[in-house]
Amino acid sequence: MPLRSDLVFPQTVVPLVINRPSGIRLMDEVLVGERLVGLASQLHPEIDDPGMNDLFPTICVGTVLKMLKFPDGSTRIVCQGQTRAKLVRVVQTEPYLIGEVEPLEEVEEEGVEIDALVHHINRLFQRMVDQSQQIPEELQVAAMNTREPGRLADLLASSLPFSIEERQIMLGEINVRLRLERLSQFLSRQLAVLELSTKIQEQVGSELSKAQRDHFLRQQLKAIQEELGEGDSENPEVAELWERIKTANPPEEVQREAERELERLVAMHPSSAEYSIVRTYLDWLALLPWDKASKDRLDLRRARKILDADHYDLEKIKERILEYLAVRKLKQDMKGPILCFAGPPGTGKTSLGKSIAKALGREFIRVSLGGVHDEAEIRGHRRTYVAAMPGRIVQGIRKAGTNNPVFMLDEVDKLGNDFRGDPSAALLEVLDPEQNSTFRDHYLDVDFDLSKVMFIATANVLDTIPSPLLDRMEVLNLPGYSEEEKTLIAQKYIIPKQLEAHGLVAADLDITDHAVRKVIADYTREAGLRNLEREVAAVCRKVARRRAEGKKKAVTIGPGQVADLLGPSRYFRELADRTGIPGVATGLAWTPTGGEILFIEATGMPGKGGLTLTGLLGDSMRESAQAAMSYLRSHAKLLALDIPKLSKTDVHIHVPAGAVPKDGPSAGVAIASALISLFRDRPIRKELAMTGEVTLTGRVLPVGGVRDKILAARRAGIRTILLPRHNEKDLVELPADVKADLTFRLVDTLDDVLPKLFDDLPAKAQPVKPSSGRVRTAGPKKSAASDEPKSKFPGQHPRRRP
């Protein structure tokens, strides 16, 4: 059995791993017979098929005690060496090696010399045990209890870390005295190696002790220099850093922390990893504007002029900023307000923050929080982490260079959370005026005063913002714009901006108001202005190309040229095509991007009075349809409906745009009207839209998002709108031109709705007054398109909850 890197001595038990097929075949046959096998070490372990010349001449004949086979194909055996032998020749190589061996008899001697050698070897072995902690206790016990000199030599030679050549020399030595002498030489060399290793380790330890001693002496030297009034002349970098920190004028607590870190920095070697970490930390302390603030410009007229020049309308927000300036003028130490601009995309929330900073004379910093999942993005990482750095709040303050900038937290409604923490929870301290004066970033680990910062958050919807965070902010709604407002904004702001962006002047291009209105009506459908700006930019690009081609003539664009420049209309007013049919009513819906009209279609078929609802409707909308159907059946006689027909007709209610989720209770009036129109077989007035929640008793409850819904109705060509009476207060915020174009009918119950649905109402259809009583209604759920905003919009959802 050729062994690559093992060697077996007589009277020792050794486990061996066999991977070669020839060795496995050999073991299978040996175990059947006397279990004797010759264990020969290879001269070169890398040879897979060794021959006679590849093996050491002295081998050990052993007995196979046990064999185990493993799933990886290898075989493991346990062998016990029996006697030494000399390999004379190899007589067969296949399927495994068969050799002729000659037994070797040990030459044993007795006397004082042998005893002295044994004593010397035991003493050397004991010194090795004292020097090394890796010699097992079992070997020590076995060596102490071995009386035979030859057995002792074999035991130590097989157990101590000698090379394969040294072991082979001792295996081939049959004279016990000579074998002990060889072992003594090898033990002495191993002991010398161990002692040298221990000496080197002690020297390294003494060097560490020396470094500690140097640090202690350096601290004493520094104390002596301070007593003598001498500065740290050895490290000008540290002195310059300390001067910068003192110039920043941080609070006393921060200054004490900086002193402690500077002392650590002086004691460190510049090449150490900790040195750069402390150096970077002190740089951050020196760069932060602890005592630097921009002076507010408290001229109210100038601020109003700047706000009006940058943004049209938005009176509530402008008034709020002017109020802040007025109070700031009277009370210098006023804390900064924490505002939240909520509204559809493209209504100017982010750009309004820049205008506010310009009006106040402050620096402006914007941080986008959309998609942020890690709490450390707000509070920073602790300095124990690799590449740690402060959070976005402290980074923004450092970038601003002042401690009172206008700090915009953009898209705060799109924060996420996962196993790394909840960033919105970290914002609770930042946006609380009672707490942010002692804001503590994990990286800085000292308090920083954020109370002078004017925080402005922006959001499209408020239902995704946690309630504790929303409670800390003053919400200001930015509603969508009417068509007239968009036209005025386009002429005053968008068109001049795009002319400049495309290298044109006002004399090169004139877009008439009628052309702008056509672009708004036929090429955009939004509450904001982004798509309108894109379409104006497209017109400017085409004009710029004409001028680049040498056509210098000024261009005037009217409604007739819009289609030539922008292509066919993308949107159309479908009101005339969809209405005028019995069973179709026009409702009003609210989405995060503004208002929309919503068609409710109902049809009947012979059946057993079943109700089918389609159009990807949410639970609240389904319940509204069921409530409306129940009201019709319970008041069929008084509504002049055919009762037998009701009981034998299956009703199918569908809301088109079936791929868009819809939910909310405010379509109740429209659903009830569509059902009445279906069973009366009379079409509802074409230019009539409605909104409101209906109860089982016929009451019409208020809804939210009224302004956006009304603007959407006006864009679609609606002229009359049915509103719950409790929503009358929402009409105050409407532009005057919108009120002039529309007629509003306020209703309390379905009694008030029915006379306004049709062009004329027969006298026999006299609806009854609904009985008193209330029912529990389901609240709105989050969806891609909802027929009312969530209740977190202040003042827009005054629903009564029974």
JOLIN-V978050 format. One record per helix or strand. SS is the DSSP state (helix for helix, strand for strand). FROM is the first residue (numbers start at 1). LEN is the number of residues. Records with the same first field share a line. If there is no record, write none. Layout:
SS = FROM-LEN ; FROM-LEN
//
This chain:
strand = 2-2 ; 10-1 ; 13-6 ; 36-7 ; 55-1 ; 58-12 ; 75-18 ; 98-6 ; 107-1 ; 175-1 ; 338-6 ; 364-5 ; 406-5 ; 417-2 ; 421-2 ; 439-2 ; 447-2 ; 454-6 ; 474-5 ; 509-3 ; 555-3 ; 584-8 ; 594-13 ; 611-4 ; 617-1 ; 649-7 ; 662-2 ; 688-3 ; 693-2 ; 699-3 ; 720-5 ; 743-5 ; 749-1 ; 785-2
helix = 21-10 ; 52-3 ; 112-20 ; 137-8 ; 149-11 ; 164-9 ; 176-53 ; 236-13 ; 252-16 ; 273-15 ; 300-11 ; 315-16 ; 349-12 ; 376-4 ; 392-9 ; 412-3 ; 423-8 ; 436-3 ; 467-5 ; 483-19 ; 513-11 ; 530-19 ; 559-8 ; 575-4 ; 619-16 ; 643-5 ; 668-13 ; 706-10 ; 725-9 ; 736-6 ; 750-5
//
